[in-house]
Amino acid sequence: MSETASFVDPVFLARFGLTHINAVDYFLHPLNPFRTKSKTSNEVLSMQGISIGTLMAWGTGSRPGPLTLEEGEEEFSLALSRLTGEQYELLPLTNVEGATHQQLAALFTIRHVHRISHNQIKVLGIYYILEGVIYKSPTVRGLMKAHIARTLDGLSDACDALSVCARYDPSTGYVWKFEPPADQEDGDESSSYNIKKRKRRRVLDNRKPGERTLEEEEGIRASEAIDRILSRLSNSDVVVKGKSIV
């Protein structure tokens, strides 16, 4: 499934709203494509009539109700820890610098785990519910790909901007001219100089590293042939019209 996929059920949100009490129930929506196909411990507890809401209302044998939201979540987490298998945990709300109370109240973080024992779990995924929309947390690989793509795009734009300033002469090599030609009018937007100078955004393709098209291969071979010719001429003592080619 694409990492940009999402799920929202406006009917559920309009009828029940979204709070810490029913956030996991909302995630376990039958149409949610992110939920596991296996039977979870949350559903086992639900069939037993155990939820954060019921625990807040009635409490437990060791802690009679009514309970606060924090106490209800604590008792529900304790009940989940007694079961093994796949489970969904609502992570406690943490303070985010610069975020308002309304923004924090609209954000829920759910962790999908496989519980092996009371103290041993394996994390299978992290999900966010933001203003009623469920998203999957991006993987480290996905984040690295996005950062590398942005970096390559910036380098590509920088190379495009510098390429129009490069001049090559067989006798002196490469030189850099950062000013437009003297006969170039500043207001001539249709000129080839300004057209080349504009930054161009290259579209990343899915080719493997080092894979090239036939046109690119021909261009590389032609460039290498020209470089060899220029190299031989620069080392030759041939005199043309009384001048040595250096």
C-alpha positions in Angstrom: 0.0 0.0 0.0 1.2 3.5 -0.8 2.7 5.5 2.1 0.5 8.4 1.0 -2.7 6.4 1.5 -5.2 7.5 4.1 -8.6 6.5 5.5 -11.5 8.5 7.0 -15.1 7.7 7.9 -17.2 10.9 8.1 -20.3 8.9 9.3 -18.4 7.5 12.3 -16.9 11.0 13.1 -20.3 12.7 12.8 -22.1 10.2 15.0 -19.5 9.5 17.7 -16.8 12.0 17.4 -13.2 11.1 18.1 -11.6 10.9 21.6 -9.1 8.9 23.5 -11.9 6.5 24.5 -12.9 5.5 20.9 -9.7 6.2 18.9 -8.7 2.6 18.7 -12.2 1.5 17.9 -12.2 4.0 15.0 -8.9 2.5 13.8 -10.4 -1.0 13.9 -13.1 0.1 11.5 -13.9 -2.8 9.1 -13.1 -0.6 6.0 -9.8 0.7 7.3 -7.2 -0.7 4.9 -4.4 -0.3 7.5 -5.9 -2.7 10.1 -4.6 -6.3 10.3 -6.6 -9.2 9.0 -5.8 -11.2 12.2 -8.0 -11.1 15.3 -6.5 -8.6 17.7 -6.5 -8.6 21.5 -8.5 -5.4 21.4 -11.4 -7.3 19.8 -11.1 -10.1 22.3 -11.4 -7.6 25.2 -14.3 -5.8 23.4 -16.2 -9.1 23.2 -15.7 -9.4 27.0 -17.2 -5.9 27.4 -13.8 -4.4 28.4 -13.0 -1.0 27.0 -11.6 2.3 28.2 -15.2 3.7 28.6 -16.5 0.7 30.6 -13.4 0.7 32.8 -13.9 4.4 33.5 -17.5 3.8 34.4 -17.2 0.6 36.5 -13.5 0.3 37.3 -12.0 -3.1 38.2 -11.9 -5.4 41.2 -8.8 -3.8 42.5 -9.8 -0.3 41.5 -13.5 0.5 41.7 -15.0 3.2 39.5 -15.6 5.7 38.4 -12.1 6.3 37.0 -10.4 9.2 35.3 -9.4 8.9 31.6 -5.7 8.4 32.6 -6.7 5.6 35.0 -9.0 4.0 32.5 -6.2 4.0 29.8 -3.8 2.5 32.4 -6.2 -0.3 33.3 -6.9 -1.1 29.6 -3.2 -1.2 28.8 -2.8 -3.6 31.8 -5.6 -5.8 30.4 -3.9 -5.9 27.0 -0.6 -6.9 28.5 -2.1 -10.0 29.9 -2.9 -11.2 26.4 -0.6 -12.3 23.6 -0.9 -11.8 19.8 -1.4 -8.7 17.7 -2.6 -5.6 19.6 -3.2 -1.9 19.0 -2.0 0.6 21.7 -3.0 4.2 22.0 0.2 6.0 22.9 0.0 8.7 25.6 -0.2 12.3 24.4 3.2 14.1 24.4 3.8 17.8 24.4 4.9 19.1 21.0 6.7 22.4 21.0 4.6 25.1 19.4 1.4 23.1 19.1 -1.8 24.4 20.7 -4.1 22.4 22.9 -6.7 22.1 20.1 -4.0 20.7 17.7 -2.8 18.2 20.2 -6.4 17.1 21.0 -6.9 16.3 17.2 -3.8 14.0 17.1 -3.7 10.4 18.1 -0.8 8.0 17.8 -1.5 4.2 17.5 1.1 1.5 17.7 0.6 -1.9 16.2 2.5 -4.6 18.1 2.8 -8.3 18.4 2.9 -9.2 22.1 5.0 -12.3 22.8 4.9 -12.0 26.6 4.0 -9.6 29.3 7.2 -7.7 28.9 8.2 -8.5 25.3 6.6 -7.0 22.2 7.6 -6.5 18.5 6.5 -3.2 16.9 4.8 -3.8 13.5 3.8 -0.3 12.6 2.9 3.2 13.8 -0.2 5.1 12.7 -1.5 8.6 13.2 -5.1 9.9 13.3 -5.0 13.6 12.5 -8.4 15.4 12.6 -10.1 12.0 11.8 -7.9 11.0 9.0 -5.7 7.9 9.5 -2.2 7.9 8.1 0.6 5.4 8.2 3.9 6.6 9.6 6.6 6.7 6.9 9.4 4.3 7.1 13.0 5.3 7.7 13.7 4.2 4.1 10.9 6.4 2.8 12.2 9.4 4.7 15.7 8.8 3.4 14.4 8.6 -0.2 12.5 11.8 0.2 15.6 13.7 1.7 17.9 12.3 -1.0 15.4 13.2 -3.8 15.2 16.8 -2.5 19.0 17.0 -2.2 19.5 15.7 -5.7 16.9 18.1 -7.1 18.8 21.1 -5.4 22.1 19.9 -6.8 20.6 19.5 -10.2 19.3 23.1 -10.2 22.7 24.3 -9.0 24.4 22.5 -11.8 21.9 23.8 -14.4 22.6 27.4 -13.1 26.3 26.9 -13.3 26.4 25.1 -16.7 25.6 28.2 -18.7 28.5 30.0 -17.1 31.1 27.4 -18.1 33.3 28.0 -21.2 35.8 25.6 -22.6 38.9 26.4 -24.6 41.4 23.8 -25.7 44.4 25.9 -24.7 43.2 27.1 -21.3 40.6 24.5 -20.3 37.4 25.5 -18.5 36.7 29.1 -17.4 33.7 30.6 -15.7 31.9 33.6 -16.8 29.1 34.7 -14.5 28.1 37.8 -16.4 25.8 37.7 -19.5 27.4 38.6 -22.9 27.9 42.3 -23.5 25.5 42.3 -26.4 22.8 40.6 -24.3 19.9 42.8 -23.3 18.7 42.4 -19.8 15.1 42.6 -20.8 15.3 40.0 -23.5 13.5 37.1 -21.9 13.2 35.1 -25.1 17.0 34.9 -25.6 18.7 31.5 -25.4 20.9 32.7 -22.6 18.1 33.5 -20.2 16.2 30.3 -21.3 19.2 28.2 -20.4 19.8 30.1 -17.2 16.3 29.3 -15.9 16.3 26.6 -13.3 14.8 23.4 -14.6 13.2 20.8 -12.4 14.2 17.3 -13.4 11.8 14.4 -12.9 13.4 11.5 -11.1 12.9 8.2 -12.9 12.9 4.6 -11.7 15.9 3.5 -13.7 18.7 1.5 -11.9 21.9 3.3 -11.1 24.2 3.5 -14.2 21.4 2.6 -16.6 21.3 4.9 -19.6 19.2 5.3 -22.8 20.7 4.8 -26.3 20.8 8.6 -26.8 22.7 9.1 -23.6 25.2 6.3 -24.5 25.8 7.9 -27.9 26.3 11.3 -26.3 28.8 9.9 -23.9 30.7 8.2 -26.6 30.8 11.3 -28.7 32.0 13.4 -25.8 34.8 10.9 -25.0 35.9 10.9 -28.7 36.0 14.7 -28.7 38.0 14.7 -25.5 40.6 12.3 -27.0 40.9 14.4 -30.1 41.5 17.6 -28.0 44.0 15.8 -25.9 46.0 14.7 -28.9 45.9 18.1 -30.4 47.0 19.8 -27.1 50.1 17.5 -27.0 50.9 17.8 -30.7 53.6 20.1 -32.2 51.8 20.5 -35.5 52.1 24.1 -36.8 49.1 25.6 -38.6 49.7 28.9 -40.3 52.7 29.7 -38.3 51.1 29.0 -34.9 51.5 26.0 -32.8 48.5 24.2 -31.4 49.2 23.9 -27.7 
